[in-house]
């Protein structure tokens, strides 16, 4: 600015603090979508008892690809290779789609609430392009918790 100061701007919810390491969610998302079977990915931080924040990734696969535990492990190894061990996702949830506004912006607050079991605190989802994806994400999350 005119006083010679630099201002760093950005969204705090797009930065994770994992074991004292700060990293952007976009970096992890970019690594995930670079995998040949991944169409789309969204990363949110979740509370973790040891690391402070854990890495929770919602993954939409390309048409024709099937989700499996083997693919989940493959994606974790992929991120380890692309970024490093600190960025390996703690949880990968398969997603039929991501909650987006009509303009295409991913509604991360909804993903964060689902990942932390706050299903009743999702807020307004009427602005989503496809609100039907939310119940599917909740159901998948509940099934994962039972395993």
N, C-alpha and C positions, 0 to 999 in steps of 0.2 A: 504494500500500500504506500501512500505518500510519506509515511514515517519510516519506510525501509523494512517493515515487517513482512514476513511471508505468512500467509494464511493457508492452512490445510483444511480443505472441506471434504466432506463425504458423509456417508451414512454410517452411524455407529453399528447399526444392526447388520451391516455387510462385512464387519470385521470380527473374527473369532479370536479368543485368547485361549489357546490350548497349551496347557503346561507352561505358561509364561511366553509362549511364542504367538505373536500376532500375525494372522494371515487373513487374506480376503477370501470371501466365499466364491468370488468370481474365478479365482485361480483354481480352486478345487473343481468347480463346475466345468471350467474349460478342459481340465484334464479328463474328467468323466466323459464329456461329449466327444473327446478325441478318440475314444474307444470305438471300434468298428460296429459294435452292437447297440450303442446308446444313441437315442434320438435327442433326449433332453434330460437335464438334471437341475435340481435346485438344492442348495445347501443351507441349513439353518444350524445354529448353535443350540445345544441343550445342556442343562446342568449335568456335570459329571463329578462324582465324589473325589476323584484323585486329580483330574486334569483341570478342574474349574469348568471348562466347557468341553463338551464332546461334539463330534462332527456327525450330523444326521443328514443323510442324502436321500432325496426322492429321485428315483430314476425311471424314466419312460424309455422303453426299449423300441428299437426299430420294428416295423411290421414284420412278422414272421419269426421274430426272436422270442424264445421262451425263457421266463425267469427260472432260476434254479440256485441252489446253495453254491454249486460249483461256479456259476457265473458271478455270484456275489463275491466269492473269494478271488476270482480272477480280476474283478474290478478293484478290489482292495489292493491287490498286488500291482495293478496298473497304476494306481495313484501313488503307491510307494515308489515305483520306478520313475514316474513323471515328476513328482514333487519331492518326495522323501517320506520317511516313516512318520514324522509328526503330523502329516496331512491325511493319513489313512483313516477313512471313515469308520466310526464306531458302529453305525447302523446304516444299512442301505435298505430302503423300502421301495418296492416296486410300485409304480404309479401308472394307472391307465392314462392319465393326463395330469396337468398341473392347474391349480386354480388361477385363472388369469382374468384381468379386467378385459373389457371389450377392446381396449387399445393394445392388449397383449402383454401388459405388465404382470409379472408373477406376484401374487399376493402372499408374501412371505409370512406375514403375521398369522395367516390361517395355517400355513405349514408348521410354524413354530408351536401354535396352540395344539395342533393334532399330535405333534411329536412329544409334547409334555402332558398328554392326557387331559387337556383342558377343552374338551369337546363342547361344553356348554358356554364357553367364553369366546366363540369364534367371531362374534360381532356380525355386522351386516354383510351378507354374502349375495345380496340382490344385484350388485354391480358386476358379478362374475359373468363372463361369456358363457360358461357352462357350469351352473351351480351343482349339477348332478355329480360332478367329479368329487365333491367334498364328502358325501356319505361313503363313497367307494374308498377314499383314502382313510377315513375313520375306521371302516370295517377291516381293511387290510392291516392297519395299525393294531387294532384289537386282536386280530388273529396272530400277529407276530408276538404280542405280549404273552399269549397262551402257550407258545412253543417253548 
